Amino acid sequence: MIRTAKIVHTTCVMDCPDTCALEVVVDDGRIQRIGGAQDHPTTNGFICDKVSRFARRVYHGDRLLYPMRRRGPKGAGEFVRISWVEAMAEITSRFREIIRGWGSEAILPYHYGGSNGLLSDGWIDAFYFARLGASRLARTLCAAPTTEVAMGMYGKMPGVAFEDYRYAKFILICGANPKVSNIHLVPFLRQAKRNGAFVAVVDPLKNFSSHDVDLHVPVFPGADLPVALAMIRIWKEAGRLDRDFLRQHADGLGPLLEEAHAWPVERAAQEARVAPQDIRILAEVYAESTPAVIRCGWGLERNRNGGQAIAAILAMPALLGKFGVRGGGYTLSNSGAAKLDTTKIFGDYAWPTRMINMTQLGEVLNGDLQPPIKGLFVYNCNPAVTAPHQNAILRGLAREDLFTVVFEQVMTDTAKYADILLPATTFLEHQDIRRAYGSYVVGGVQPVIPALGEAKSNGEVFAALGRAMGWQDEPFFWDTHTSMQKVADALTLHGRPASAGIFTAGETQPYDFPGPTPIQFKTAFPQTPDGKIHLTPPALGSSPFHYRPVKSDGFPLAMISPATSKMITSTLGEFNFPELWLTLHPRDASARGIAEGDTVRVFNGLGEVICRARVSERVRESVVSLPKGAWRKSSMNGRTSTALCPADVNEVGGGACYNDARVDVEKLKTTDSSCSG
């Protein structure tokens, strides 16, 4: 028998700005290799290790291949196989029972969309839950404060393209680590450096070598706002503000300058625990350089001051008039350049039910909410390890009176608590359309292999659930081809029509800017209603730019939980993160008698995590790092970083405040490592 390998084109959907074009080698119906395509503005033939190994998830022993019903205690992961017909009937019956007894708002869809396309999140699923009358979910684990601020200030104006960073003479990276979650920016940073650019990074972790960057400012978590305000004060006092630009294009300057006045460099440096001279260098080099660009990431928002810090930093290019040139301005999310008008597809349907903040799932499941949550449908996420206050969430998921459906690709920590478990396809087994939020492309996703077992796509499952309810609405009868065409017809790329044919073939469609890339305030402008920059957006509330320090409450170390080269979210935790390690600074380790490889207990009033220690100057003093996304099996007591993260929310957008976690660390004897969290 002759076996002939073929190359199938598709698009990566992982939660990353790059949205790479992929070439997948398939031989005899099995994935052999996943690589990067050349015909893409940033992929350039290489991809991250995570996606290159994604076939391990497709064929993993923990892959879910058919529907199942729980038969053991919740959390034990004991299930018996059932048919799709039985699964649909039981879900429908239980949801109807809940609605009769408690009302439809007693059902909560819990989901996230970072690693999904336009047909896998917010599509038929949203229509189904709206039709059901379920509670709505405020999706706040990431990007909620940032989105609120960006919409209020610039209306999500298209940002500086990654490939234009090579033209910049000054690059500031804050709240982001391109080396793990935006790797295709790194070659452009290095090219800019070779061209003479000054590259600065503000981050409590040292992710770049001195060869890569000119200045690393190891800001204490949550103190980015004072640093930004001190820089603004320097510019005001030196007469560097571009008053002409501000008069013509911006409003809301007064509150920003008023708060900046309260932050001289020395005070800001003390609060951020950095050298005053570092703040002065940042301010001076940025002011003197053109083009200058800021890469603003989402790490900034993960604390109670996050929304205010984002606003102050996004104001900087406006304050100094850094727009209007290629490589000048800022980059945050570029997703707003592609617009999907769902009213063209579903009409303007109503969903007026209560809103529940996903960050507070533990409180919601265990508190006195009325009506209580009696039905939980989890898909596109793994809250048992990703949402704050892990111990409360696990208690809530263990409720016998909570009917839980989990629709998932593999047996995650959350899936083990399901009453009904549904098998989902991976992005390599279904069709979709992926809108990038970094690169200026929209990519088609096509199946490179048939779906394994009985796995189904999100569109198939939620359409089937709608039909099981007896609803005759047209969307519940669309096939994938129809859905692809309808999304393409309702999608525009900076005003340009989208092409369903391109997406069906797994190819990418670029944007049609005047010129190769957008130039802010030359070919791309604010998308606010009045076309102006609003330096003090309403989302900041009654005390804009006011700084609120985090109380330590007797726990002296700030804990951060960043993405890593292994995992950006919890995806791939089934194989890609076998052991959880805590990283702490040598002085903090020495003060506690901790050496490399020791077993340690990381703890606060919410819980504890037992794991091994790494001692490294990569993390700044008084800060410890416990990576996000790790599964419970990776620690010695079945708890991960979210067990230590408060469920507090930012006043801007209600965002999660992961980096407000304050902890202490102690060395354990090896025999003590059996403690439970």
ABEGO torsion letter per residue (X at the ends): XBBBBBBBBBBBABBBAAGBBBBBBBBGGBBABBBBBABBAAAGGBBBAAAAAAAAAAABAABBABBBBBABBBGAGBBBBBBAAAAAAAAAAAAAAAAAAAEAAABBBBBBAAABBAAABGBAAAAAAAAAGBBBBBBAABGAAAAAAAAAAAGGBBBBBAAAAAABABBBBBGBBAAAABAAAAAAAAAAAAAGBBBBBBBABBABBAAABABBBBBBBGAAAAAAAAAAAAAAAAGABBAAAAAAABBGAAAAAAAAAABBAAAAAAAAGBBAAAAAAAAAAAAABOBBBBBBBAAAAABAAAAAAAAAAAAAAAAAGABGBBGBEBBBBAAAABBBBAAAAAEBBBBABBBBBAAAAAAAAABABOBBBABBBBBGBBAAAABBGAAAAAAAAABAABBBBBBBABBBAAAAABABBBBBBBAAABBBBBBBAABBBBBBBBBABBBBEABBBAAAAAAAAAAAAGBABAAAABBAAAAAAAAAAABBBGGBBBBAAAAAAGBBBBBBBBEABBBBGAABBBABAAGBBBABBAAAEABBGBBBBBBAGGBABBBBBBBBAABABABGAAAABABBBBBBBAAAAAAAGBBBGBBBBBBBAAEBBBBBBBBBAABBBGBBBBBBGBBAAABAAGBBAAAABBABBBABGGBBBAAABBBBBBBBBAAAAABBX
